[in-house]
């Protein structure tokens, strides 16, 4: 209706672009913002928004070109300098991004977004205390309730990165802020647990966030059972693909599935197979137990083997792996399926794995879910290395069988994703490549969630080569030692 009345469609295209961007549809946003920019080439917002959308698609070179032209025409715009900083940071160059955030703050000292984004850059550089100082500046004048919620959640993970567990877990409750559009709203009736005594009670717990976090936080389930005591009972809702594995691993827990859906722009999580909610005294999201059960490093167990792989399937995969000979079988992972501009910085390029892949005397087994054909072909053509893809398993859907395969290999090497969490939760040996100050390290050089994990981290985000070289050296030493 608006288009019929307007001669200039640029403004409407800009509105539609903002809508698409907020709905996490950056590919559509790019089209609308490009139209907006063509219609109004001197409009700062048009160029800035187009660059933001291109950044979310990891098209940084195009974003930089858009911003270069806009800044040449409007060097006084703090928004353009700030966005340029975010794009440069996303290329894996947080140190280089600081100069652009500084320029934005020189132009407008109270610019909340620039303080916020400079905090992320400092975090990537390993300067967590500096990042918290910047995020506190940003929180003095947030542009919106949504921005404030994002920043408070970011501050929680920064506190955790410094090992400030009590402070961090209290702030971590901000992940459920109604102002975070991606935060799930739990469609669960009854009384929400707020640290009441659980002895002898009936409790419903819903796993939350991504599949990796469901597995990571499940290490608290034995402690929750202890709080309930022999007279209490626990019902747990997990992601559909995890149900068989969790039923085997926790025979004294009623395991059901949760379902996540969207309605009117919000994410909801429910447990559709639970019919009688009156039987529960309380319900809680699984992360609600982090503060009472993991408020210090001493609270973490000394070993992690709470998930139980199917013994028959472990034996099956060991037999399959034996067909490749006697060399150690190394399960390899290198990415996540969700690689937006923020997450992409957490993973190295596949080409950087060359020193590891060229380690003599090992057999590499693909544990990476998703389409890996391009990377596997590249390893063969460029490095002459086979990454074996085992037949008869869907690495994304068959999570029970994936867990058995992880238990069958000699070592898993890779980034933290759903599969590495499944492997580590069975007690399987794991070498984990992480970002420099990832919050799940909780201020340590190890991984308290999985004590058997050996952690390799670069000094600065994006500088992956030294850490990958360390993995390659360690793997060569392991092969020589185990001969």
N, C-alpha and C positions, 0 to 999 in steps of 0.2 A: 504493500500500500504506500509505503514511504517512497519507494523508487518511482512510482507513477507520478508523485507530486514533485519530486526533486529533479532539477536539471543536472546538478552535480551529485553523482552517486558516491563520491569519495568518502564523505562523512559516514554514510551508511556502511560502506565497506569497512571502515575503521571500527565501527561498532560491532559488526559481525566478526571481525578479526579478534577483537577483545573477548567476545563471547566464545569463539572457538578456542582461544588460548586458555581461558578459564576452564573449559571443558576438556582440557588436556588433548586437544586436537591440533597440534602445531602445524601439521602439513596443510590443513585448511586455513589456519591463521596466516601462513605465509602468503597464500594466494590473495586473501582479502587485504592484508597489509600492503602487498605489492600494488594492488589496484588503488588503494588509498594514497600511496606515495606517488603513483603516476598522476593521479588527479590533483594532488597538492604537494608538489616536489619540494616546496620550502617549509613544509610542516615538520617540526622537530619530532612530534609524537609519531608521525607516520614512519619516519626513518628509524626511530628508536624501537618502536614495536616490531617492525619488520626484522631488525637485527636480533631482537630477543627470540622471536619465533625461529629464525634460522639457527640460532645457538641451540635451541632445544632439539633441533634435528641434527646436531653435530656438524652443521655446515658453517664452521667458524670463518673460513676464508671469505665466503660471501658476506657474512655478517660484518667482518672487519672492513670490507670494501664499502658497504653501505654506510657504516659509521665514519669512515675516512672522509667521504664526500660530505656527510652532514656536519662533521666537526669543522671542516674547512669553511663552511658557510656560517656555522654557529659555534665558534670556539668558546662562547660564554655559557654554554648549556651544561650544567652539572650532570643532567640525566644521560647525555650522550657519553661523557667521559666515564661515568659509572658503568654503563652497559658495555663499553669497550673493555673495561677492567674485567667484567664477568666473562666476556668472550675469551680474552687472553688467558684468564685463569682456567677456563675449560679446555684450553689446548695443552694443559699440563705445565703451565708456566706461572705459578702463583707469585713468584718473586717479581717477574716482569709486570704483573698486573697491578702491583701496589702503586706505581707512579700514577696510574690513571685514577685510582680511587683517591689518592692524595690530591690530584688536581680537582676532582669533583668536590672534595671537602674544602679546598682552598676557595672555590667559587661559592660554596654554601656550607658553612661549618656545621650547621645543624641537619644536614641531609642524612636522614635515617638510613635509607637504602645503601648509601655509600659506606657508612659505618658498618652496617650489617654485612655487606659483601666483602669489605676489607677484613672483617673478622674471619670469614670463610677462607680467604687467601692466607691469612696468618696461620689458621689451623692447618692448612695444607703444607705450610712451611715448617710445621712443628712447633710454632710459637702459640701454645694453647693459652697461656696466661695473657698474652697480648690480644688474642682473639676474644677472650672473655671481657677484657677491658673495652674493646671496641663494641661488642654486642651490648654491653651495659650502656654505652653512649647511645646506641641505636634505640634502646628501649626507653630512653627519656622522651622520645617524641615519635612513636611509630605512626606510620601513615594510616593504618587501619587496624582493626581488631584481628584481622587475618594475619597481617604482617607481625603483629605482636605475638600471636600464638606460634607462628613459625620460628620467631627469634627465641622465644622462651624454650621451645623444644630443642632448638639448636644449642642453647646454653646448657641444657641438661646433659647432652652428650659430651659437651666440652668439659663439664665438671667431672663426668665419668672418666674422660680421657686422662684427667689428672689424678685419678684414684680417689676422688671425693665422693665415695659411694652413697653415703646418707643424703648429702646435698643433691647429688645427681639423680637418685631415684625419686626423691620428693619432686624435683622439677620434671622428671620424666612422666609424671601424671599428665603433663600438658599435651601428651600425644592424643588425648581424648578430648581436647578442646573442641567445642561445637563450632569454633571459628576456623578450624582446619577442615577444608572441604574434603580432604582425603581420609580424615579420621573416621573410623567406622562407628556408627550408632548401633548399639546392641539392642536388637528386638527380642529382649528376654524379660519376662515378667518376674516379679518377686522382689525380695529384699537383697539389695547389693551388699556384699560383705565389706565391712570397713574395720577390719582388725578385731572383730569380736572373737571370743573363745569358741573354738571349733570342736572341742572334745565331745564326741558322741553325736555330732550334727550330720545332716545330709547336705552335701555341697555340690553345686553344679559349677564347673569351670569351663570357660570358653577360651580356646587358644586364640591368639590375636596376631595381627600384622602378617608378614609374609611367612612362607612355609619354613624358611630357614630359622626364623625366630620361634616358630612353634616348636621346632626340635630343640633349639638352644635352651629355651625356657623350660622345656619338659624335664630338665635335670632337677627341677624343684619338686616334681611330683612325689618322690619318696618322702620328702620333708613335709609336704602337705598331708600325706597319709599319716605320718607320725602325729601331726596336730589333730587329726580327726580321731585317732585312736581306734582300737578294735571294734568299738560300738558305732563308729561313724561310717559314712559311705561317701564315695566320690564318683561323680559322673563327669566325663570329660568329652568335650566336642572338639574334634580336630578336622583338618582338611580331608576331604573324601579319600584321597590316595593314601593317607596315612593310617586309616582305620585298621586294616589287617595287621600292620606292624605294631601298632599300639595295643591292640587286643592281645597279641602274643606276649608283648613286653610287660604289660601290666594286667595280669589276670584278675587282680583284686580291684580293678577299676572298670566301671561300665563305660565303654567307649562308643560314642556316636559321632555323626558328622555335623559340621556346621556348613552353612551356605551363605555366600556373600552376594548381594544384589544391589543394584542402584535404583533409586526412586527419587524423582524430582531433584536430580543433581547431587544427591548424597548417597554415601555408601552405608549399607546396613548389613549386619551379620546376625543370623538366626540359627536355631537348631531345629529343623523342621520335623525330625523324627521323635522329638520329645513330646509326648501327649499330655502328661500330667505334671504340671509345674508345681502344684500344691505340695508335692512330696519333698521339695527342697526347702531347707531352712534359709539358705543363702545361695547367691550366685556371685561369681567374680570373673573378670578377665584374668588370664593366667599371669600377666605382668603385674597384677596387683600385689603379688607375693614377693616381688623383688626387694622392696624395702625391708619387710620383716624377716626375710629368709636369706638375703644376700647383701647385708649392710656393711660387711667387711670381707676382706679376702679370706679370712679364716673360716668364713661360712661356706666356702666352696668345697665340694668333696675332693678328696685326694686322688680319686680315679673316676672315670666316666665310662660306664658300660651299661647304661640303663635301657638301651634299646637292644632287642634280641633278634638277630637275623635268623631266618629259617635254616636250621642245620642241613636239611636235605638239599636246599638250593645252594648253600655254601659249598657243599661237597660237589654238586654239579658243576659249579663255576670253577672250582679248583681243578677238576678233571679237564674242563675246556682249556684252562690256562696252561695246564701241563703240556698240551699239544704244541705250544710255542717253544718248548725246550726248558732247560733248567735255569736260565737267566732270571734274575728277580723281575717280578711283574709290577710295574709302576703305573698306577692309575693316575690319569692326567686330566685336569680341569683348568680352564683359562678364561672363562667369561660368565656373565649372567645374561639371561634372556631380556631382562629389563635394563637397557642401556640408554637412558635419556642423557641429557647433557650433564646432570649431576652425577649419576652412577658411572658414566663412561670414564670419568676421571679415576675411579677406584680400580680400574683394570688396565693391565699393560697391553700393548699391541701383541698380537700372536707372534710376529717376527722376533720379538725380544726373547722368546723362549729358546732360541737356537742353541745357546750353550748347554742348556739342560737336555734338549733333544739329541744332541751329538755326544752325550755321555756313552762311552762304549760299555758293552756287557750288560745291558738292560733291555727289557721288552716293555714298550709303552702300550697301555690299554686305554682306550677312550672311555672316560666316564662323563664327558661333557654332554649335557642334554641340549636339544635344539639342533638346528641344521649346522653340522660341522664339516660338511663335505668339502667346502672351499679350503678350510684350514688343513684338513687331513691331506688333501691333494697338494697343497702348497708345501707341507712338510716333506712329502715324498719327492716332489719335483725340485725344490730348492735345497733341501738338506739331505735327501736320500734316506729319510727316516720313515719307517712304518709306524703309524699309530693305529693299533688294531681295533677294529669295531667288531664286537662280538655279536653273533647272530641271535635272533630270538628274544631280544629284550628291547623295550621302549624306555630309554633312559629318562624320559620326562614323565611318563604315565605309570610305569611299573615300579613304584617306589619300594615296595616290599622286596622285589627281586633285585633292584639296584642296591639296596642295603646288603643283600647277600653277596652280590658281586664285590662290593667294597670290602666286605669281611674276608673275601677270598684272595684279593691281591696282597702283595707284600708291603706296599706303601702307597699312600695317596698324596699327590703333590698338586697344589693349586690354590686358587682364591677361595674365600668363603662364599659359598652359595648353598643351595638346598642340599646338594649331594655331599659336599664336604661335611656339613653338619650331621647328616645321616650317618656317614662313615665314622666320624669322631664319636658320636653318641653310642656306637657299639664298642668303643674302645680300640678301634682300628688305628694303626700308626698314621699320623698326618703331619705333613710339612705344609705350613700355611703361609702364603704370600699375602701380606696385608698392606694397606695404606700406612703412612708413617705413624700417625697418632690415632688410629682407629679406636673408637670408644670402647669396643668390646674387649680390648686388651686391659682396660680398667687401670691405666697408669703403670702397667708392668711391661716387661719385655717378653712375657709369655702369654698364654691364653687360659685364664683361670677356669673357664667353662669346661675345657678339655685339657687336663694336665699333661696328657701324653703328646699334645701338639707341640711341634717345634716351629717357632715363628721367625719369618724373614721379612724385614721391612726396609724400604729405602729411607734415606735421611729426609728427602723432600719429595712431596707428591709429584709423580710424573717421571722421576729419575729412577726407573725400574732396573736398569742394567746392573748396577752393583749388587742389588739383592738377588737378582736372577743368577749372576755369576757365583754368588755364595751358595745358592742351591745346587748349581752344577758341581762346584767343588765338593760340597758335602755329599752329593750323590756318588761322585767318583770315589770318595773315601769310603763310603758305605759298601760299594761294590768290592773294592779291594779288601776291606776288612772281613766281609762275609764269604769270601772265596774259600 
